[in-house]
Amino acid sequence: MRLTKQSNYAVRILMYCASNEGLSRIADIAEFYKISETFLFKILQVLNHSGYVKTVRGRHGGIKLSRPASEMKLGEVVRATEDNFALAECFETGGDGINCPLTGTCGFNHALHRALIAFLNVLDEYTIEDLTDNRRNINVLLQLEIAMRDKPKKVADA
C-alpha cells in the first residue's frame, strides 16, 4: 500500500505542530517541507475539518493542534486523509472489478482486506506524539531554519 502525498504531508504537518511550541505559520511549514502553500492549505482543510488542527486568523495567526498529540492516532489521521483504500480493482465500487464473478467469495480479495485492516491497526498503535517523541531532531532542524532565516547578511569587504 502506498499513501498519497496528502496523507504523508498531513502527518508531517501534525508532527511539525507537535514539535513547535505556540502557533505554526503556514509559510514556515511550506518552506520547511518544500511544498506549495496552496497544497498545504488543501491538506489543512482536511485536518481542520477532521478536528486535528485549529486555525488562528490574523496578523499573528497560524495553526496549532486542536488536542494533545498523544490523542492523535496515526491510523485515524491516515483514514481521514486518504481518499481511497482500494488495493485492487475489485475493491472499487462502480468499476470494472465489480464484474468479477468472484468478488463476494474471492480468497485474494479477502486476503487484501485483512492486510489493509492489519496495516491500519499497526498505524493505530502509534500517535503523533510517538512520532515526535525524539523532538530533539525536529526541534534542532526548526531552530537551524530560524537561525538561518534571521541571520544578518554579511557585507562584502570593500
N, C-alpha and C positions, 0 to 999 in steps of 0.2 A: 504494500500500500504506500502511496506517495501522497503526502499532504500538499495542499495548494500553498502558494505564496501567501495568500490571505491568512491561513492558519499559522503558518510559520512566523510571519511578522506580528500577528496578533499576540502570540505567546511572547515574542521578543519585546513588544511594546509593554506588556504587563510586567515582564522582568525588569525593563528599564524603570518603569514607575515604582516597582517594589524596591529597587536599589537606590532610587533617588528620593531624598527627603524633600518634602514640600511638593509644589506643583512642577510638572514636567512640561516644557514648552514644545509645541508641535514642531517648530523649526529645528529645535535641538535634536529631537528624536529622528526626524527625517535625515538630518545631516549625519548623525551618529551611525545610522544603519544604511546610509547612502540610498535612500528611497525617496520618491517624489512625495511632496506634501499632499498632492491630490490622491495618491494611492493610500497614504496614511489616513487621510480623512475618511476614505471609504471603509477602511478597517475600523476606525474609531466609531463610526456609526453603528456597526455591528456590536462592538464591545460596549458601547453606551446603551444601546437597545437591550442587550443581554444582561445589563447590570454589573459589568465588570469595572467600568470607569465612570467617573463624574467629570464633567467639563465645567470649567470656571471661565466665564467670559470676561472680557475687558482687557485693559492695557497690561495688567499683570496676571492675566489668566493663563490657563493651561489645562492639564488633565492630571487626575490622581486616581488611585484605586478607590473603588466605592466600598470595599470591605477589605479586611486583612488578607494578605497574600496566602496565609496559611489556610484560608477557607476557600481558595480557588483551585479546584481540582483541574489538572491538565486535561483529562479526558472530557470534562464538561466544556472547557474552552474550545477544544477541537470539535466537539459536537455542535457548538454554537456557530463556529466559523466555517465549517466545511459545508459545501452545498450538496455534495453527492458522495455517498459511500458505496456506490456500485463497483464491485470488484470484477464483475464480468457483465456481459450484455444481458444475461438472464436476470440480473438484479434490477435492471432498469424497468420502469413501468412505461408502457406505451411504445416500447422499442421493438426491434426485430427479435430480441430474446424471448419475448412473450410467445412467439410462435413455436418455441421448442416444446415438443410433446413431453419432455421430462421435467419441465420447470417445477412442478409440485413434488416430484419424487426423486429428483436427481441427487446422487451422492456428492457430486462435485459442488453443487450449489450449497448443500448442507455443510460441507467442509469449509467452504469460503465464508459462510455465515458465521460458523463457530470461530474461525480465525479472526474475523472482524470484531466479534464480541470480546475475544481474548485480548486483542490489541487495545481496544478501548478500556478494558478492565485494568490492564497494566498501566495505561496512562492515568487512570483514576487513582492509582497508588501514589501519585506524585502531585504536589501542589506547586503553585508559582513560588512559594517560599522555599520549597525544596530545591528548585532550580537556581535560586539566588542565595542559597544558604552560604555559599562561599562568596559573599558580597564583595570581598576584597578585590577580586578580579574585575568585576564590573565597575566598582567604585574607583579603582585606580584608573581604568580607562576613562571614566567620566571626568575625573579630576585632571587627567592629562589633556583631555579635549578642552576643558575650560581654561587650563593654563595656556595652551597653545593659542586659543582664540583671544585671550586677554593679554597676551604677551606684547609689550611695546615693540614696534618695528625698529630695527637698527638703522641708524643714519650712516650712509656711506662716508668714509673719511675723504676729505677734500684734498 
